[in-house]
Amino acid sequence: MPPIPMLELLARIRRARPRVQCLTNTVAQTLTANVLLAIGAEVSMAQHPDEVAAMSAGADALLINLGTLDSGRQAALESLLRSDLRPKGPVVLDPVFVQLSPMRMALAKRLLALPGVILKGNATELAAMAGLIAPDVIRITTGKIDHVAGLDRTAEITAGHPLMARTTATGCALGAVVAAFASVSENRFDAVVAALTCFGLAGEEAARRSSGP
């Protein structure tokens, strides 16, 4: 089956308006919400332990970002993992600085067991988790060139601009875009490639109009 074009997936998002539940870090919340709204998705950021499982199970996709991991976010993730409710759509896990924290590593290992996980991180983070990643997990390695691997396929995405790395929380927002794209396609590998391409092209256009980060 040929890949679904990026613009078709973007049109699907705008028609379906999928809700992406984001358990993300405090630095990234506002930008992540605005980016999701810009592509036509809806956003929720419920983090109370008593409601996070229900809010995640009812969402079309779930983003879990381990940046600024505090006791409240840890409690919310523990509640999510203990619950019988499970996300119905894709789960994007961004294990920020997992290589520096045994607590984050232990939590990331448990989160990888959630169904439909797509793992997104830089080369250092993914290398630290290499022994924990099942073969069927789609892996996004971000960098000057983004690499996608999983399901016996690989891809490289060259779209993007260096200024994106100098703007706070763009990488975190990318995880939410991946979640939104994956929620509207059964072919999650192609959806991931389309999401990274779309985000990179948007960065190129923003850089063309900008004089700095």
ABEGO torsion letter per residue (X at the ends): XBBBBAAAAAAAAAAAGBBBBBBBBAAAAAAAAAAAAAAGBBBBABABAAAAAAAAAABABBBBBABGBBAAAAAAAAAAAABABBBABBBBBBBBGAAABAAAAAAAAAAAABBGBBBBBBAAAAAAAAAABBAABBBBBBEABBBBBEGGBBBBBABEBAAAAABBGAAAAAAAAAAAAAAABABAAAAAAAAAAAAAAAAAAAAAABABX
